[in-house]
Amino acid sequence: MHVLFVDDNPLMQQVISRFLMSQGYTVAIADSAEQALNLTRHERYHLVVIDMRLPDRDGPDLLRALRQEPGMASCPAIAVSGLGEDDRERTVLAGFDAFLSKPIDLDELLAAVQRYVDTDRARAFGV
């Protein structure tokens, strides 16, 4: 299962990608919205995890753009934010499926990833 993780913090990229790979997921990393959009033009992802504050776009704007890409319209998306509850309402309005506060609790992340990847897998098989 392919997960796209979008965050401009190199340490966060390393920790999250290694953790998800240790759980059997294939992880692609983008450090900007533009890079994330380019990656989705070449690969289908089962889930995207997006930082709310990126250098070139905010998370909701990136999600809107990603949902316009072929095969990404119904891709589940998890928002992550260092501002915590201040960003929760924005994520719901933007269409994110879940919200996690930084620092990210790895158990919560894994539960969310499993929930949304399983949902996407079921959708792909018509279940």
C-alpha atoms as a printed R data frame, in Angstrom:
    type eleno elety resid chain resno       x      y       z
1   ATOM     1    CA   MET     A     1   0.000  0.000   0.000
2   ATOM     2    CA   HIS     A     2   1.361  3.372  -1.056
3   ATOM     3    CA   VAL     A     3   1.341  6.360   1.295
4   ATOM     4    CA   LEU     A     4   2.388  9.880   0.308
5   ATOM     5    CA   PHE     A     5   3.771 11.892   3.240
6   ATOM     6    CA   VAL     A     6   4.033 15.651   2.648
7   ATOM     7    CA   ASP     A     7   6.051 17.625   5.197
8   ATOM     8    CA   ASP     A     8   8.961 20.045   4.837
9   ATOM     9    CA   ASN     A     9  10.662 18.960   8.076
10  ATOM    10    CA   PRO     A    10  13.483 16.473   7.260
11  ATOM    11    CA   LEU     A    11  13.428 14.896  10.731
12  ATOM    12    CA   MET     A    12   9.658 14.372  10.555
13  ATOM    13    CA   GLN     A    13  10.053 12.876   7.072
14  ATOM    14    CA   GLN     A    14  12.646 10.434   8.326
15  ATOM    15    CA   VAL     A    15  10.786  9.351  11.467
16  ATOM    16    CA   ILE     A    16   7.369  8.935   9.842
17  ATOM    17    CA   SER     A    17   8.595  7.270   6.657
18  ATOM    18    CA   ARG     A    18  10.784  4.784   8.548
19  ATOM    19    CA   PHE     A    19   7.962  3.983  10.928
20  ATOM    20    CA   LEU     A    20   5.411  3.387   8.163
21  ATOM    21    CA   MET     A    21   7.903  1.338   6.147
22  ATOM    22    CA   SER     A    22   8.561 -0.812   9.220
23  ATOM    23    CA   GLN     A    23   4.812 -1.512   9.218
24  ATOM    24    CA   GLY     A    24   4.915 -2.717   5.607
25  ATOM    25    CA   TYR     A    25   3.836  0.422   3.763
26  ATOM    26    CA   THR     A    26   5.572  1.925   0.764
27  ATOM    27    CA   VAL     A    27   6.159  5.606   1.505
28  ATOM    28    CA   ALA     A    28   6.922  8.473  -0.835
29  ATOM    29    CA   ILE     A    29   8.024 11.777   0.657
30  ATOM    30    CA   ALA     A    30   7.371 15.254  -0.674
31  ATOM    31    CA   ASP     A    31   8.719 18.367   1.011
32  ATOM    32    CA   SER     A    32   6.475 20.780  -0.867
33  ATOM    33    CA   ALA     A    33   3.037 20.928  -2.426
34  ATOM    34    CA   GLU     A    34   4.530 21.129  -5.895
35  ATOM    35    CA   GLN     A    35   6.587 17.996  -5.336
36  ATOM    36    CA   ALA     A    36   3.506 16.183  -3.990
37  ATOM    37    CA   LEU     A    37   1.512 17.128  -7.085
38  ATOM    38    CA   ASN     A    38   4.309 15.904  -9.346
39  ATOM    39    CA   LEU     A    39   4.481 12.575  -7.515
40  ATOM    40    CA   THR     A    40   0.735 11.980  -7.862
41  ATOM    41    CA   ARG     A    41   1.020 12.443 -11.617
42  ATOM    42    CA   HIS     A    42   3.253  9.352 -11.788
43  ATOM    43    CA   GLU     A    43   1.986  7.096  -8.996
44  ATOM    44    CA   ARG     A    44  -1.317  6.180  -7.378
45  ATOM    45    CA   TYR     A    45  -1.432  6.547  -3.608
46  ATOM    46    CA   HIS     A    46  -3.837  4.852  -1.241
47  ATOM    47    CA   LEU     A    47  -3.467  7.610   1.358
48  ATOM    48    CA   VAL     A    48  -1.891 11.044   1.735
49  ATOM    49    CA   VAL     A    49  -0.671 12.558   4.990
50  ATOM    50    CA   ILE     A    50  -0.255 16.327   4.661
51  ATOM    51    CA   ASP     A    51   1.296 18.919   6.949
52  ATOM    52    CA   MET     A    52  -1.016 21.923   7.233
53  ATOM    53    CA   ARG     A    53   1.830 24.414   6.813
54  ATOM    54    CA   LEU     A    54   4.030 23.937   3.766
55  ATOM    55    CA   PRO     A    55   6.395 26.484   2.249
56  ATOM    56    CA   ASP     A    56   4.505 26.845  -1.053
57  ATOM    57    CA   ARG     A    57   0.841 26.110  -0.121
58  ATOM    58    CA   ASP     A    58  -1.181 25.313   2.935
59  ATOM    59    CA   GLY     A    59  -2.561 21.813   3.496
60  ATOM    60    CA   PRO     A    60  -6.179 22.534   2.482
61  ATOM    61    CA   ASP     A    61  -5.071 24.164  -0.763
62  ATOM    62    CA   LEU     A    62  -2.834 21.198  -1.555
63  ATOM    63    CA   LEU     A    63  -5.634 18.742  -0.827
64  ATOM    64    CA   ARG     A    64  -7.964 20.586  -3.224
65  ATOM    65    CA   ALA     A    65  -5.285 20.433  -5.923
66  ATOM    66    CA   LEU     A    66  -4.516 16.756  -5.269
67  ATOM    67    CA   ARG     A    67  -8.190 15.842  -5.537
68  ATOM    68    CA   GLN     A    68  -8.156 17.230  -9.093
69  ATOM    69    CA   GLU     A    69  -5.443 14.771 -10.150
70  ATOM    70    CA   PRO     A    70  -6.548 11.560 -11.926
71  ATOM    71    CA   GLY     A    71  -7.086  8.741  -9.425
72  ATOM    72    CA   MET     A    72  -6.852 11.044  -6.414
73  ATOM    73    CA   ALA     A    73 -10.427 12.363  -6.124
74  ATOM    74    CA   SER     A    74 -11.400  9.931  -3.373
75  ATOM    75    CA   CYS     A    75  -7.966  9.269  -1.877
76  ATOM    76    CA   PRO     A    76  -8.186  9.443   1.928
77  ATOM    77    CA   ALA     A    77  -6.208 12.292   3.479
78  ATOM    78    CA   ILE     A    78  -4.896 12.874   6.989
79  ATOM    79    CA   ALA     A    79  -3.889 16.383   8.087
80  ATOM    80    CA   VAL     A    80  -1.119 16.945  10.610
81  ATOM    81    CA   SER     A    81  -0.488 20.220  12.392
82  ATOM    82    CA   GLY     A    82   1.773 21.661  15.026
83  ATOM    83    CA   LEU     A    83  -0.954 24.154  15.953
84  ATOM    84    CA   GLY     A    84  -3.217 21.427  17.279
85  ATOM    85    CA   GLU     A    85  -6.855 22.254  17.775
86  ATOM    86    CA   ASP     A    86  -6.519 25.604  15.983
87  ATOM    87    CA   ASP     A    87  -6.298 23.721  12.684
88  ATOM    88    CA   ARG     A    88  -8.856 20.957  13.342
89  ATOM    89    CA   GLU     A    89 -11.882 22.886  12.037
90  ATOM    90    CA   ARG     A    90  -9.995 23.975   8.909
91  ATOM    91    CA   THR     A    91  -9.162 20.359   8.100
92  ATOM    92    CA   VAL     A    92 -12.782 19.255   8.338
93  ATOM    93    CA   LEU     A    93 -13.926 22.115   6.103
94  ATOM    94    CA   ALA     A    94 -11.159 21.302   3.603
95  ATOM    95    CA   GLY     A    95 -12.281 17.684   3.292
96  ATOM    96    CA   PHE     A    96  -9.578 15.862   5.226
97  ATOM    97    CA   ASP     A    97 -10.645 12.507   6.615
98  ATOM    98    CA   ALA     A    98  -8.658 12.769   9.851
99  ATOM    99    CA   PHE     A    99  -6.542 15.160  11.887
100 ATOM   100    CA   LEU     A   100  -3.439 14.482  14.004
101 ATOM   101    CA   SER     A   101  -1.584 16.980  16.165
102 ATOM   102    CA   LYS     A   102   2.188 17.222  16.217
103 ATOM   103    CA   PRO     A   103   4.139 15.725  17.767
104 ATOM   104    CA   ILE     A   104   2.515 12.788  16.053
105 ATOM   105    CA   ASP     A   105   1.696  9.823  18.254
106 ATOM   106    CA   LEU     A   106   2.893  6.861  16.168
107 ATOM   107    CA   ASP     A   107   0.163  4.546  17.472
108 ATOM   108    CA   GLU     A   108  -2.516  7.083  16.472
109 ATOM   109    CA   LEU     A   109  -0.890  7.513  13.077
110 ATOM   110    CA   LEU     A   110  -0.778  3.776  12.481
111 ATOM   111    CA   ALA     A   111  -4.426  3.365  13.502
112 ATOM   112    CA   ALA     A   112  -5.488  6.159  11.138
113 ATOM   113    CA   VAL     A   113  -3.380  4.835   8.269
114 ATOM   114    CA   GLN     A   114  -4.736  1.322   8.706
115 ATOM   115    CA   ARG     A   115  -8.322  2.579   8.891
116 ATOM   116    CA   TYR     A   116  -8.103  4.676   5.728
117 ATOM   117    CA   VAL     A   117  -5.911  2.338   3.708
118 ATOM   118    CA   ASP     A   118  -8.312 -0.524   4.478
119 ATOM   119    CA   THR     A   119 -11.232  1.698   3.416
120 ATOM   120    CA   ASP     A   120  -9.472  2.585   0.177
121 ATOM   121    CA   ARG     A   121  -8.593 -1.058  -0.471
122 ATOM   122    CA   ALA     A   122 -12.213 -2.105   0.058
123 ATOM   123    CA   ARG     A   123 -13.379  0.641  -2.320
124 ATOM   124    CA   ALA     A   124 -10.911 -0.567  -4.963
125 ATOM   125    CA   PHE     A   125 -12.335 -4.093  -4.737
126 ATOM   126    CA   GLY     A   126 -15.939 -2.913  -4.756
127 ATOM   127    CA   VAL     A   127 -16.643 -3.987  -1.184
